[in-house]
Amino acid sequence: MNHKPYSGRLLAGLAAIVFAAVACGSTSAPAATSKGNITIAGFAFSEGSVLAELYGQALQHDGYKVTFKLNLGSREVVAPAIQSGQVDVYIGYAATDLEYYNKGAGEATGDPDATTSKLNSHLQSLGLVALKPSAAVDQNAFAVTKATQQKYSLAKLSDLQPVAGQLVLGAGPECPTRPYCLPGLMSSYGLHFKSFKALDTDGSLTRAAFKNGSIDVGLVFSSDGDLNSLGLVVLQDDKHLEAADNVVPILRSAVANDEAKKVLNGISAKLTTSDLVTLNSQVQIQHQDPDAVAKAWLEQHNYGS
Amino acid sequence: MATGLFLQAEEQPWILWDWLFTHLSRFTDAMQQHVELTFIAVAIALVISIPLGVGAHRWRSVRNPAYVVFGIFYTIPSIALFALLIPYTGLSITTAEIGLVGYSVLIILRNVVVGLDSVPPDVIDAANGMGYRPMARLMRVELPLALPAIFAGVRIATVTTIGLVTITAVIGLGGLGQLILQGLVDDFRTPLVVATALSVALALVADLLLAGMQRLAVPWSRGA
């Protein structure tokens, strides 16, 4: 439904206008009245489409008329679009968006609320507002295999402290110099690994290394769709080393009324990182359509059709 | 999100036929958008290039600035261009076409000028001797003789634009580029392979059609 060419959308739009005009002419049922129009943008990767569909369909369910603008390249496209009112909402990530709007000033921390309020201080003058960050997060994370997790009964990164000396860490070649990686693991968690293997950042080399057992701990992204199928478990970042890339709706202040905020916050409150992993795997691995997996999630969470 | 293109290499087939057949409408819609974006871009570029090319052929004071302006335009990265345009023209077909037309004009314009420049001086003398006034001479002698070069420009511009349309995927258009992008981002071969093949086929068919039109319009020239 979101992949019609613009002419199809134009026709659909015209049809909707004609229909609305006819509906207004006749004394229509009050249920048909819309709470307003909202255009929601999605970034061009599967999680971007899934998130836009989740929040957008929830707004539709609440009675808004929602237009989806999916598969937009990046913030370089989405930021001017929302500032000029082409788009009303997009679903961003607290730390990444903060570092975009503050031009890489390095203000993002591991605390999602503090990061979001910093983000809001930069958004205010642009006529934008970021809502409450969700617990769902797509950020750098360290994973182990299920076997390793059970062997050492690991749940969070600090659990690694007594056993790190027996384990090999794998990540991108930049890891030994980046604060979020090896130096941070040493200073924040006191982890001193047996050795470090330079692989790739969350790529196929890391996965192959997990598979053949040449690493025990590896850098991934917390919402990767293939974590479950590869039998990987993300260890909780209990000391907040990683910048808080929690999912956060960003909208124009002009459309941020209580009603819209309530709907968007409702989704943020229910969405979890493990939901994101599942939704991403449905789209990326099972090749289901983002609108369909979002609809199914909403139905599970009592946004009946 | 940057998961294993290599790891999956043995497991993932080049084309998942089930998925393809349930998503055929995405491919036909994308093809249609691709053709429309290309056609509009080349048509507008041609409308701009012919009068501009005639002016550039006559007057050096038009030629150099026109080449410089469109030459500089050609060097602007598309994403930067779109980011600049979005506040004014939005995430619209207009934004996409401003980029695509600009890139096509440089190609067609140069060919119009080259075509007009290559009309032999004695032909022009003969036309003058037969009493053609400048406008009639342009329309009935010079432009027809420049047609093979102009057609060559249109063919290059069309094939180039069919490739370039994919860059408009960043503003949510892009025709087949949308599916190619999805294939790359998700490591999903089916849309990547099928959309790429369709894009190549589209370029070949368009070039053949234009070659056929050229034979009809300029029967005295063969080849090129």
Interface residues (C-beta under 8 A of the other chain):
Chain A: H3 K4 P5 Y6 S7 G8 A44 F45 S46 E47 K69 L70 N71 L72 G73 S74 E76 V77 P80 A81 Q83 S84 Q86 V87 D200 T201 D202 G203 S204 R207 A208 K211 F221 D224 G225 D226 V283 Q284 H287
Chain B: M1 A2 T3 G4 L5 F6 L7 Q8 L16 W19 S25 R26 D29 A30 Q32 Q33 E36 I79 A80 F82 A83 I86 P87 Y88 G90 L91 S92 I93 A169 V170 I171 G172 L173 G174 G175 Q178 L181 Q182 V185 D186 D187 F188 T190
